[in-house]
Amino acid sequence: MENSMRVLVVGSGGREHALCWKIAQSPRVEKIYCAPGNAGIEDVAECVNIGAMEFEKLSVFAREKAIDLTVVGMDDPLVGGIVDVFEEKGLRVFGPRKNAAVLEGSKAFSKDLMKKYGIPTAAYENFDDSQAALDYLETVRFPVVLKADGLALGKGVLICNTLKEARDGVYSIMEDKQFGAAGNRMVVEEFLTGREVSVLTFVDGKTVKCMTSAQDHKRALDGDQGLNTGGMGTFSPSPFYTEEIDAYCKAHIYQPTVDAMAAEGREFKGIIFFGLMLTGEGPKVLEYNARFGDPETQVVLPRMENDIVEVFEACIDGTLDKVELTFADNAAVCVVLASGGYPVSYEKGFPIEGLENFRDKEGRYVFHAGTAKDKEGRIVTNGGRVLGVTATGESLKAARANAYEASGWVRFEKMFSRSDIGKAIDEA
């Protein structure tokens, strides 16, 4: 089995393209499938027309194709229990079980966990009654943050500067159900100020190993203006994530979180993504994700020197303590090329030109997020975030220049991107 592994990746975005690309570098892997995949993923994997939430079909496919390892990229299937379904059928799968993925699936659960185990986070209250939330707002200092409890594609967070804004926010989340059932419960949280940092970690139930740090840009427009998106670009490493902060987080946040989940009978195996705010009082947890971030994955994996399949296996087998994660002493920047109108409404189906410019270019990558093939076999836009252009460089400044240069190699109608991804680097 050593050099003949068959791997299935579940998902269809830029994160999954980066995962397939990285898995393909493992000498142990002979074949990769991706369900449902996208037009770019076809370069490195065979795409299978099964949706990420079709657990039964996916598990049947995995058995039929004798898949040795399934890697789940997305949050919805993890929170929905895909890992439990696969494990029940004796299939090897990387990711947390349903009772552990709740760390991301419920903001209220994760806040209560942090409070119980003394993990630093913003002060908060949970509500499942809108009137109680409105009454509580009369007592708080502004600004405050309102969060829909469930999964909302990274968009279920409102920052409110006044009581009126907060009241309107409660109505839109809990009454008008702007984020659907995710808003049946809501968290009202103190607003933290500082620099945001994302740290992705591998976890095997007891041991936690950190990947390199990254920083995402959530707002649609330059200068952090416009609406919240799934992420318009990212850079790695964060110059603000120092060795001192890393040591503090390992002792007070990362290991305590893994231990807390184990103590609750919710052993966590897979990826914990720590969204941190570096406040004046020290680092605090903004949020947990139970999977690779998107687009953070697109800057972290190109810098990772390990065979990622070996790390996945160590997480599943509980032997992560024997793995030494290594990352190149460089930097990476990813610029997202999006469809005009994203994140609200946008057109699809525009042909993408210039993708061939990335062939055999060392240190320049284009990860497909929302692409498809039309009847003529042309690659066309098929989502809000269409492509993630990633480049490495010896410094963040160099990587940023390289990423923006490479972004100019492709075009499609109504394309837009932010021009200031990683600009904070130049000010660091």
N, C-alpha and C positions, 0 to 999 in steps of 0.2 A: 504493500500500500504506500510505501515511503514516497515514491515519485509519481503516483498515479491517482492523486486525490481529485475528486469531483466536488466542486463547491457550488452552492446555490446562494445567490444574494437576493434579498427581498426588498424591493423599492424601485423608484424610477427617477430619482433626482440627481443633482450634482454630487451629493454625498455618496450615492450608490455608484456613480461613475468613478469617483475617486477610490472607493473601496475595491471595485472590480479591477481597476488599473493597478492598485497596490497588490492585491491578491495574485494577479497575473505574474507578478515578479517572483513569486515563490517557486523555487525549483521543485517543490513537492506537488504542485498543482498541474494537472494535465488538462482539465476542462472546467470552464465556469459557465453557469447559467445565471440569468438575471430575470426576475419576474416582478413587474412587467417590463422593466428596463426602458430605454429610450434609444433614439437614433445614434447617439454617440457611443453608448455602452456596447452597441453591436461590434465596435472595433475590437473589444477585448473579451466579450462574452456572447453566448447565444441567448437572445431574448425570448422569453416564453410568455405567451399571452394569458397570464393568470394574475388577477388582482392581488394586491398585498393583503387584503382582508379575507381572501378566500382560503382559509386555513386548511380545510379539508382537501381541496384540490391541490394545494401546495404540498401537503404531506404525502398525498398519493403520488404526485409527480416525483418527490424526493425518493420515495421507495422504488418507483419504477426505474428511475435513472441511477439507482444505487449511489445517491449523493452521500458523501462522507461527512460533509459539514455544511450547515446552513447558517448564513450570517444575515441578521435582520437589521436593516438600516433605519427604518422609520419608527416613529413613536406609536402611531395608532395600532399596528399589529401587536406590538409588545404589550401595550396597556390592555389590549383585547385578549391576550393570553395565547398568542401563537406558540410561545416556547413550551407551554404546558401541553398543547396538542401534539407537538413534535416529540416531546419527551415520552408522552404516553405511548407513542408508536415506536419507541426505541430508536428515534432518530437523533443524531448529534446536532446540537444547535447552539449558536452563540447569542446570548442576550439574557436579560432577566426574566424570570417567571412573572406571571400576572401579579402575584402578591408582593413582588418587589418593584415592578414597574410602576406601582402606585406612587412611588417616590416622585415621578413626573406626572402621573395621571391625575393626582389630586393635590392642588396647592394647599388645601386645608390640612391634609394628612402630613405633608412635608413640613409645614409650619409647626404643627403640633409636635412632630418628632423632634424638631430642633429645640423647641421650648423644653420638652421633657428631658432631653439629654444635654442641655446647656451648650448647644452649638450656636455660635454668634450669627444673629440675623436681625432684621428690622422688627420693631415692636408691631403687633398686629392684633386683629380680632377676626373671627370667622362668623359669617351670617348665612342662614338659609331663609331669612325673612326680611323682605325689603324695608319694612317699617322700622324694625330693630336697627338695621344698618343706617337708615336716615336719622334716627334718634342719636345713634353713636356719633355721627358726623358733627352733631352740635357741640361735641365735647373735645374735638381733636384740633391739633395745630396743622395749618396748611403750609406747603402742599401735602397731599396724601396720594397714595397709589391704590387704585381699585383693581383687583385681579379676579377674573372668572376662574372658578375652581378647576374646571376640566380642561381638556386639550382644545386650543383655539388657534392652531397653526402659528403660534408665536405672536398672535395679535391681541390676545384677550387681556391686555393691560392698559389702563387709562391713568394718566398723571393729571391730577386735578389741583389747580392753584387756588380755587375759591370754593366756598360752600355751595354756591349755585352750580358750578361745574361738577362738583361731587354728587349733588342730588341728581343732576341730569344723568350722570354716569350710572348711578344705582338703577334709575329707571331703564336705561338702555340695556344694561347687563341682565337685571333680574326680572323686569316687567316685559320689555320689548324683545328680550332674548336675542340681542344683537349677535351673540356668539353661540346661539342655540342652547342645547342642554348643558353646555359647559358653564352657563350662568345660573344654574339652579342653586348653587352655593357661591359665595363670594368672600374674598379676603380683603379687608381694609388694612392698609399697611402704612407705617411711617415712611416718608420719602427720604431716602439716603442720598447723600451727595459724595462725590469722589470719582475716581476712575474705575470704569468697568473692566474686568478681565475674565476671560473664560479659560478654564483648565479642564482638559479631557483626561480621564484616568481609566486605566484597566483595573478591574476588580475580580477576584476569584472567590468571594465570599468572606475572606478574612484579610487577605493582603491587598493593598492598593498601590498602584504604580502610576506615577504622573507622566503624561506626555508633555510636550512643550506648551507654553502658554500661547493664547491668541486673543484677539479683540475684534468683535463684530461691529458693524455699523448698521443699525436697524432702520433708521429713517430713510425715506425714499430720496430725499433731495440733499444737495450740498449743505454743509453747515448744520447738519442734523435737523433740517427742516422737513416738513411734509409728514405723511402718514407713516405709521409703523409697518414694516414689511417683514418677510421671512429672513431678511439680511441682504444688504446691498454690496457687501464686500468685507474683507477681513485681512488681518495681518498677524504674523507670528515671527518671533516671540514678542510679548509686550515688554517694552523697556521699563514699565512701571512695576512689573512683577519681579521683585528683587529676591536674592537668596534668603534674606531675613524674612520676607513675607512668605516665601515658599516654606521655610521651616515652621513658621507659625501656623500656616494652613494645614500642613501635614499633621501637626500635633493637636490642633484644636478644631479642625473642620473635616479633613479627608478621612483619617482613621476613625475618629469618633462617629462619623456618618455610617461607615461600613459596619462598625461594631454595634451601633444602635439598630441597624436593620437586622443584624444577626440576633440581637437580644430580643427583638420583636417577633422572632420566628419567620423572618422574611429575608433569608440569605440572598444577598445580591451578587450575581455573577454577570459580568458584561461590562458596559461602559457607564460610568457616572460622569456626567458633564457638570462641573461646578461653575455656576454663574456668580461671580464675586463682585462686590463693590469695595474698593479700597478707601475706607472712610477715615476721618481724623481719629477715630477710636480704634482703628485696626480693621482688618478684612472682615466682611460679613457676607453671608450667603444671600444672594438675590433669588436664585432659583436652582433647582436640580433638573437635569434632563437624564433620561435613562438610556441614552443612545448617543452616537456621534452627532455633533452639531453640523448644521448646514448653513453657511459655507465654511465653518472652521476646519472641517475635515480636509477641505481642498488646500489648506495651507499647512496643516499639521502632517499629513501623510507624505507629501513630497520631501519633508525634512527627516522623516523617520528612516533609520538605517536597518531596523530589524526585519526579519521575515515575519510579516504580520500574522500569517497562518499559525506559526509556532506560538505566538502570543495568545491568539484566540484559544488554541488548544490548552495552553497553561491555565487560562481563566476557567475553562470548563473542568479541567482535571484538578484544580486547587493547588497547582504547583507554580503559581506566579512569583513566589518568593525566590525561585531559582532563575528568573529571567532578568537580564539587565537591559533596560530600554536605552537605546542610544539615538541621538538626533544630530544631524549635521550642524556644524558651527556656522550657520548661515541664517538667512531670513527669507520669508515668503510673503507675497501679497496677492490677494485674489480680488479682482474687480468683476462684479456681476453686471452683465449686459441684459437689460430687461426690456419688456414690451411697453411701448408708450401707453400710459393710462394705469399701469400696475401701481399700487395693489388693488385698485378698484375694478375697472373694467378695461379690457384690452382685446385687440383682434389677434387671431391666430392664422397660421398658414402662410406667412411670408417666407420666401426662400432665403436661406442664409448663405452668404458668399464669403469665400476666403478661408474656409476651414482647412484647406490643404496647406496653408502657410505654416501650420503647426507640425507638419510631418517631420520627424527626426530633428526637432529643435530641442537641444538639451536645455533644461531649466525653463522651458515655456510650455504650458499645458492649457488645453481648453477642455473643461469638464462640462458636459451637457446636462442641463437641468430640465428645461422644457422644450424638447425637440421631438420631431417625428419625421417619417418619410411620407411624401405624397405619392400619388399614383404613378408619377413619372420617376419615382426613386430619388427625388431631390430632398435634401434635409431642410425642413421648414420649422418655423416657430410653433410651439404647441403649449405655451404656458406664460406665466407672468415673468418669472425669472428664467431666461432662456439659456444663457451660457455663463460659466464662471471662468474667467481668464486668470490663470495663476502663473506667477513667475518667481524664481528664486534669485537671490543676489547675496553678495558678501555682507551687505548691511541692509537694514530696512529701507534706507533711502534708495539704494541701488535696486532692491527688489521692486520698490514702488515704481521707479522709472521704467524698469523692464516690463512690469505688468501693464502700465499704461501704453507703452510702445506696442506690446503684443495685442492690446485691445483694439488698436487701430488696424489690425490685419483682417478683422472680420466686420461684416456689416449686414444689416437687414432693415427693412422699412420700419420706421417709428421706433428704432432702437434708442434707448437712453441708459446712462450710467452716471454714477456720482464721480466727480473729478477730484474728490478729496479723501479717498480711502487711504488711511494711514498717515494723513497729514499731521496728526498729533505727534507722529514720530519725529518730524523735523523740529518740533518744539520741545522735545524731551531733553 
